[in-house]
Amino acid sequence: MEIKVDFATEKDLDAVYSLNQENLRENVPNQKEGFLTFNPSKSDWKKYINNKLIVVAKDKNFVAGYLLIFDEPPNNEFFNPIVKGIKKLKIKHYFLLAQDCIHRDYRGKGILNMLYDKIKQIYKKKYHFGIGEIEESNKISYYVHINKIGMEKIGEYFFEGFKWNLVSLNLRK
């Protein structure tokens, strides 16, 4: 296995979109493995790729995982609560950690760390923090982001009947 991490290209669009679709909450029978809640359209994924908002980890040409960030928080129903929570905490110089996903065959192999290391390398001069959210019942995701990536819980909020944990990645450590 030889993993390379870089910005996604349009060649990665189908693989990234498929990985997202396969791991949405409604498509994951065993949610103890983790799940995704953000479901952009394929055309949105293409925009994210063209705007260099996605880094991918590839094993040869196979997309083993991705990390989506937003340097400008999107103005939509899904992200408005997190932006409101960040404003309450008076955090400045941040970007949003919107979503990450690792293909089930590549989990536990350090690929998520590789993706976050790449993001830190790219953004540490411009930002102090990456802020994300993890739905409370997504226990494995919370565990991995806190204990393996080194994020800290900084708050919580309720949205659409679910409790969400705000987490922060300090890029200056």
C-alpha positions, 0 to 999 in steps of 0.5 A, a space after each residue: 500500500 502506497 498512499 499519496 495525499 493531494 487535492 482531489 481532481 475531477 478524475 476523483 469525482 465519482 469515487 468521492 461521491 460514491 464514498 459519500 453515498 455509501 457511508 450516509 447514515 441511511 446507507 450504513 446498516 451497522 452505524 457503530 462503524 460510523 456514518 456521514 450526515 452531509 449529502 451534497 449533490 454530485 454537482 456540489 462535489 464537483 464545485 468543491 473539487 474545482 475550488 480545491 476544498 477536498 484532499 484525497 488519499 489514494 492508493 495508486 488510483 483508488 480513493 481510500 479517503 477524503 477530507 472536505 473543508 470550507 474556508 468560507 462557511 456555506 450559507 445553508 441549513 446544514 452548516 448554519 448551526 455550527 457557524 452560530 456555535 462558533 460565533 458564540 465561542 468567539 473563535 476567529 481564524 478558522 475554517 470548517 472541517 466539513 466531512 471526512 470519510 475513509 473507505 472501510 478497507 482502509 480504516 485503521 491504517 493511519 489514512 485519516 491522520 495523513 489527510 489531517 496532516 496535509 490540511 494542517 500543512 496547507 492551512 496552518 499559516 492562514 488559520 489557527 483552527 479547523 472546526 468540525 461537528 460530530 453527531 452525538 450517536 456517531 461514537 466511533 467518529 467522536 473517539 477517532 477525532 478526539 483520541 487519534 487526530 487530537 481534536 478537542 470538544 469545544 461545545 455542543 448544540 441541538 439540530 433537527 432532533 440530534 445533539 452535535 459536538 463542536 470539535 476543534 483542531 488546533 493548527 498551531 500546536 
